Amino acid sequence: MIPAGLPVLVTGAAGFIGSFVASRLARMGATVAACDNFNDYYPVRLKHERVQALLAPHGVRCESVELADMRQVESLFDRVRPAWVVHLAAQAGVRHSIDHPAAYVQSNLVAFANVLEACRRCKPRHLVYASSSSVYGASTQAPFRESARTDAPVSFYAATKKANEALAHSYSHLYGFPASGLRLFTVYGPWGRPDMACFGFAHKMLRGEPIAVYAQGALQRDFTYIDDIVEAIVRVLAKPPAADRERAPHAVFNIGNHQPVRVLDFIAALEEAFGLKAQIAFRPMQPGDVPMTCADTGKLLEWVGFVPATPLPEGLGRFRDWLLAWMAHDKNA
């Protein structure tokens, strides 16, 4: 458990995962400090709506901070003095990274290095940061184990996440603070990101628009429900890795549902959940895409006694209920 009274800093707290993590920690009694840069990668109003719906009811204020600016990071850490840090802020999106690599350098490399440097100064009890299943590249050796090679990323986004793991390991080794990287697998659920398959496909289906499906829908993804992601994060946060003679106090964990689903089958599940038929426009496989993702979660289970297991129909049902309600009250949806 995270003791009350000592602050937990959550970055990217207006984002999909960050807002749920900050809310969960606050409900557990933690003292939560939250920040986000509120960039316009997707409509900013959705970020503000998350803050109002998920954070404000628990007294959590999300301040605007640009983590790529070291002066702002130093000011944030001086004010908060976090005992724990959950770093979820990042520029997301595999395909977006192909045409906009500079944004990923700033948000995923410069900002991450700034957070590490701030942690070197304040020595938190544990830094937990988001990595990605994309670090496994084009591997088809399922399930993906944390010990597998991850030195052949096929997108710049994946390369930045692999760099995060290497940087965090070096800081943990040199300066002694514990850090854990979480390789997250295709997260979906209420308040999700509009650029991801679940939200994007369902939104277009409801509007009667065709959805672009790549590689004939044969790609496989390990869809993981948001509540399972949050549960794993808070459990890992409460159990930092320890150093020994041979290893730095650094670890990486897969967080996935360990049940990959073909994209065409995922669309069929969406059709079932919403009672609609999708209009599909097939497209060639895109640069940066990988054929499959599939998490081996044995290491996570051994460490914290939990693995994601929400069945896809159940998770999609909850997402459907939220999306229909959100579209009903949001005139711009």
Secondary structure, DSSP 8 states (H G I E B T S, - for coil): ---TTSEEEEESTTSHHHHHHHHHHHHTT-EEEEEE---SSS-HHHHHHHIIIIIGGGT--EEE--TTSHHHHHHHHHHH--SEEEE------TTHHHH-HHHHIIIIIIHHHHHHHHHHHH--SEEEEEEEGGGGTT---SSB-TTS-----SSHHHHHHHHHHHHHHHHHHHH---EEEEEE--EESTT--TTSHHHHHHHHHHTT--EEEEGGGT-EE--EEHHHHHHHHHHHHTS-----SS--SEEEEEES-S--EEHHHHHHHHHHHHT----EEEE---TT--SB--B--HHHHHHHS------HHHHHHHHHHHHHHHHHH-TT-
